[in-house]
Amino acid sequence: MSEEFYAREVLKKKRKSTAFFIVTGFLSIIVLNNLITLTNKLASNRNLVSIGLIIVFGIMIFLLMERYLSVYVYKIGKDTIIFAKKTGNREHDILTVNLDEVINMKDFKAVEPNSEVRETYYFIYRDMEDECKVCEFKHENKLYRFVFSPSERILRILDRKLDYHGHGRPIKKVQL
């Protein structure tokens, strides 16, 4: 499915230096080597313990690389907003929201707890809470939220597409 996007934005985050990854890599190899050497003193099951250690370290390295090397991508299409996660050259969509399902958009600090919200999706990094927006949307009669940090350009496009001019007010016009 090839869709044209009105806007596509990669959410930048503070990058760790290459030296950090090199030092961390060497330290993890040294720690793993020492742990495997210690397993040689076990009388039984030392092979299973060594394989288990390698698997655990592999999973830890994968999760750390995923966390530090991946970025979020916001894409606005004709009638959808798509949130994706990009790692290297691979990009996979996480959430697709039809714009006609969006109920409201508020500043992150103005959001109040709501027990009706089924799930909240976060497409931000920890240090970005000041510029964040929260959108509520209904999908299959269930209420969801997503938290994101749009640029001014993305906000202007969303305002135009949603015919929405003010935070916290309903987007859809209610007919009486």
C-alpha positions in Angstrom: 0.0 0.0 0.0 1.7 3.1 -1.2 0.1 6.3 0.2 1.2 9.8 -0.3 1.8 11.7 2.9 1.2 15.4 3.5 3.8 15.5 6.2 6.4 13.0 7.4 8.5 13.8 10.5 11.2 11.9 12.4 11.1 12.7 16.1 14.7 13.4 17.1 16.2 12.4 20.3 19.5 13.0 22.1 22.0 10.5 20.6 24.5 8.6 22.6 28.0 8.9 21.3 29.8 6.2 19.4 32.3 6.0 22.2 29.5 5.1 24.6 28.5 2.1 22.4 32.1 0.9 22.0 32.9 1.1 25.8 29.5 -0.6 26.6 30.2 -3.3 24.1 33.7 -4.1 25.4 32.5 -4.1 29.0 29.6 -6.4 28.2 32.0 -8.8 26.4 34.3 -8.8 29.4 31.5 -9.4 31.8 30.1 -12.2 29.7 33.5 -13.8 29.3 34.0 -13.8 33.1 30.6 -15.3 33.8 31.2 -18.1 31.3 34.6 -18.7 32.8 32.9 -19.0 36.2 30.5 -21.6 34.8 33.5 -23.8 34.0 33.8 -24.5 37.7 30.3 -26.0 37.8 30.2 -29.8 37.9 27.0 -30.3 35.9 24.9 -28.3 33.5 27.7 -25.8 32.7 27.0 -26.0 29.0 23.3 -25.1 29.6 24.3 -22.3 31.9 26.7 -20.9 29.4 24.2 -21.0 26.6 21.6 -19.4 28.9 24.0 -16.6 29.6 24.7 -16.0 25.9 21.0 -15.9 25.2 20.3 -13.5 28.1 23.1 -11.2 27.0 21.9 -11.3 23.4 18.4 -10.3 24.4 19.7 -7.5 26.6 21.9 -6.2 23.7 19.0 -6.3 21.3 16.7 -4.4 23.7 19.4 -1.8 24.3 20.1 -1.3 20.6 16.3 -1.1 19.9 15.9 1.5 22.6 18.9 3.7 21.6 18.9 3.4 17.9 15.2 3.6 17.1 13.2 6.7 16.5 9.5 7.5 16.1 8.1 8.7 12.8 4.9 10.7 12.4 3.1 10.6 9.0 0.0 12.4 8.1 -1.9 11.1 5.1 -5.0 12.2 3.3 -7.3 11.0 6.1 -5.0 9.2 8.6 -2.2 9.8 11.0 0.4 7.0 11.2 2.9 6.4 13.9 5.9 4.3 13.0 9.1 3.1 14.6 12.3 3.3 12.6 15.4 1.4 13.3 18.2 1.8 10.7 16.5 1.5 7.3 13.6 -0.5 8.6 10.4 1.2 9.4 7.2 -0.4 10.7 3.9 1.1 11.5 2.7 0.9 15.0 -0.6 2.8 15.0 -2.9 4.1 12.3 -5.7 6.4 13.3 -8.3 7.7 10.9 -8.7 11.5 11.4 -12.4 11.2 11.6 -12.1 9.1 14.7 -10.2 11.8 16.6 -12.3 13.4 19.3 -10.0 16.0 20.8 -6.5 17.2 21.2 -5.1 18.7 24.4 -1.8 19.7 26.0 -0.3 16.8 27.9 -0.4 18.7 31.2 -4.2 19.4 30.8 -5.2 15.8 30.5 -7.1 14.3 33.4 -7.3 10.6 34.2 -10.2 8.8 32.5 -11.2 5.3 33.4 -12.9 4.9 30.0 -9.6 5.1 28.1 -8.8 1.5 27.0 -5.1 2.2 26.2 -2.7 5.1 25.8 0.1 4.9 23.2 3.2 6.9 23.9 5.2 8.2 20.9 7.6 10.4 22.8 10.8 10.2 24.8 11.0 10.8 28.5 12.4 14.3 28.4 9.7 15.7 26.0 6.7 16.1 28.2 6.6 20.0 27.9 5.7 20.1 24.2 3.5 17.0 24.1 -0.1 16.8 22.9 -2.6 14.1 23.7 -5.3 13.1 21.2 -8.3 11.0 22.1 -9.9 8.8 19.5 -12.7 6.3 19.3 -12.2 3.1 17.5 -14.9 0.4 17.5 -16.7 2.3 20.3 -13.6 2.1 22.5 -11.7 5.2 23.7 -8.0 5.4 23.1 -5.3 8.0 23.5 -2.0 8.7 21.9 0.7 11.1 23.2 3.1 12.7 20.7 5.3 15.7 20.3 4.4 17.3 17.0 6.3 20.1 15.4 4.6 23.4 14.5 4.2 22.2 10.9 2.5 19.0 12.0 0.2 20.9 14.3 -0.8 23.3 11.5 -1.6 20.5 9.2 -3.6 18.6 11.8 -5.5 21.8 12.7 -6.4 22.3 9.0 -7.3 18.6 8.5 -9.4 18.4 11.7 -10.8 21.9 11.4 -9.7 22.4 14.9 -8.6 25.7 16.4 -7.9 25.5 20.2 -6.7 23.0 22.6 -9.2 21.0 24.6 -12.3 21.9 22.5 -14.1 19.2 20.7 -13.1 18.8 17.0 -16.4 17.5 15.7 -19.3 19.8 15.5 -22.2 18.6 17.6 -25.6 19.1 15.9 -28.5 19.8 18.2 
